[in-house]
Amino acid sequence: MATILLILHGLVTVALLGAITHQTLATCVPPKAKPYSFFGRFRAVRGADFTNAIVVLYVISWLLGAAVYLYFKVDVQPNLERDHHWHALGFFDLKEDFTAIGLGVLPAYWSCWHQPIDGRSYQIRIALTLLLAFTVWWAFLVGHVMNDIGGFGS
C-alpha cells in the first residue's frame, strides 16, 4: 500500500512541478518577450490559469506525502541513520519545514493571484510564486534523492 501511495505522490508532484514551473516562468519573463520565442510562449498562457490547479495539487501532494511519512519514519529512516546519511536526513528535515511553510503560504498565494494586479501586488505575486516554486522543486529533488538512497520498498 505504501508503494502505491508513493507512486501516486510522485505523479501528483510531477504535475505540480510542471504547473508551478510554467507559472513561474510566465510570471518572471518580461512582458516584451517575442511572441514566438520560447519564453514568449510561456507568457501566452495566463499565469492565473494555473493557480487553482497548483493549490489543489499542492494539497493533494502534501496529504499523500503525509500518508507515506509514517512508513518512511518507521522503515526507512532507521536504515539511513544506521548508514550515517546525516546530510540526507537533514535535507529531508528541511523538506518537511519548507513544505509546511508552503502549505501556510497557499492562502496568500491564492488570494494574490485572484486579485486585480497593480505594481505592489505584482511584486508580491512574483515573490510568493518563487517561494512556492522553490519549495516544490526542493521537495521533489530531496524526495527523489531520499528514495534513491533509502531504497523505498526494499
N, C-alpha and C positions, 0 to 999 in steps of 0.2 A: 504494500500500500504506500509506503514512504517513497518508493521509487516512482510510482505513478504520480504522486503529488510533486515530486521534484521535477519530473519531466513537464508537467503542467506549469509549474512555477517558471521553469526555463522558457517555455513557449510564450507565456504571457509577458515575461520580462523582455524577450526579444521584440515582441510587438511594441511594448512600451519604449524600448530603446530606439526603435525606428521612428516612432511618433515624436518623442521628445527631441531627438536629433534633428528631425526635419523642422520642427517648430523653432528650435534654437537657431538653426542656420537661416531660416526665413526671417526671423526677428533681427538677427545681428548683421545681415547683409545690407549694405547701403541701398536705399530705395532707387538709386540711379544705376543699378546694375543693368547691363544689356539684357533685354528680354529673352534672348535665345542662348545666353551663356548658362553655364552650369548653375551658378548662384542665382541668376535671373529666374530660372525655372523654380527654384525654391521660393522666391518672392511671389511667384504667380499664384501659389496656394496660400490663402489667408491663414496665418498662424493661429488665429482664434478658432478655426475649424477643428483643430486638434485638442483643444482644451478639455472638453468633456471626456473624450477618449483617454487622454492622459490621466485624468483624475481617476476614472474607473479602473483603468489598467494598473495604476499605481496601487490602489487599494486592494485589488484582487491579488496582485503580485505580493503585496505585504502580507495578506492573510494566508496565502499558500506558503510563503516563507516561514510564517509563524507556525504553521502546521508541521512543517518539516524540521523546525528548530529543535523540538524535543528529541527527535531521532539523532540529530547532529550532536546535541549535548551528551546524550547517553552512550551512543555507539561510536561516534567519530572523534569527538574531542579528546577522550582519554588516550586514544592511539596517537593523536597529534602531540599531546603533552608527553607521552612516553618517548616519542621520537624527537623531542625537543624542537618542534616547529613553533617557537615562541613568536617570531616575527609574523608568521601567517595568522596565528591566533590573535595577535594584536591588531592586525589589519581587519580581521573579522569582527573584533570588538568595535573598531571604528565604523565598520559597515553597519552594525546594529545601531550605533549612535546616529550616524548620518541618515539612515532610513527613518528613524523615529523623528528626527528634525524635519525631514522631507514630508512626513505624514502631517506634522504640525503646520507646515507651510502651505499645504494644499488649499485650505480655505482662502487664504490671502491670494494665492496664485489664481485660483478660480475666479475670485471676485475682481481681481485686477484685469483679467482677460475679458470679463463681461461688462466692463465699463467703457464709456467713450474715452478715447485717447487724447491726452494733451502732453506737453513736454515732460512734466514730472511723472505722470503715470507711465509714460513710455520708458523712462529710466527704471522705474520700479518693476515694470513688466520684464524688461531685459534682465534685471538682477535676479528676480525670482525664477525666471526661466533658466538662467545659467546655473543657479543654485540647484534647481531640481535636476537639470541635465547632468551636473557633476555628481550628484547623489546617485542617480540611476546608473551612470557609467561606472562609478566606484563600486556600487553593489554588484553589478554584473561581473566586472573583472575579478573582484575579490571572491565572489561566489564561485566563479569558474575555476580560479586557481585553487581554492579550498577543495573543490570537488576533485580536481586533478591530484592534489596531494593526498587527500584523505581516502580516495578510492571509494566513493559512495556505493554502498551495496555489496562491498567485498567482505 
